């Protein structure tokens, strides 16, 4: 997993977040790089959503 994907996962594990919050926190990262890291998390089934629609890390 890329360093950015690892960072995103750690942030979501610490606090469930909406997608726009995650994007806003990483505005300095090129969009393509961000989407690649986000895709890594989604492909690995490491995320789910809570009742409010926040992304939550899956406990494995």
Secondary structure, 3 states (H helix, E strand, C coil): CCHHHHHHHHHHHHCCECHHHHHHHCCCCCHHHHHHHHHHHHHCCCEEECCCCCEEECCC
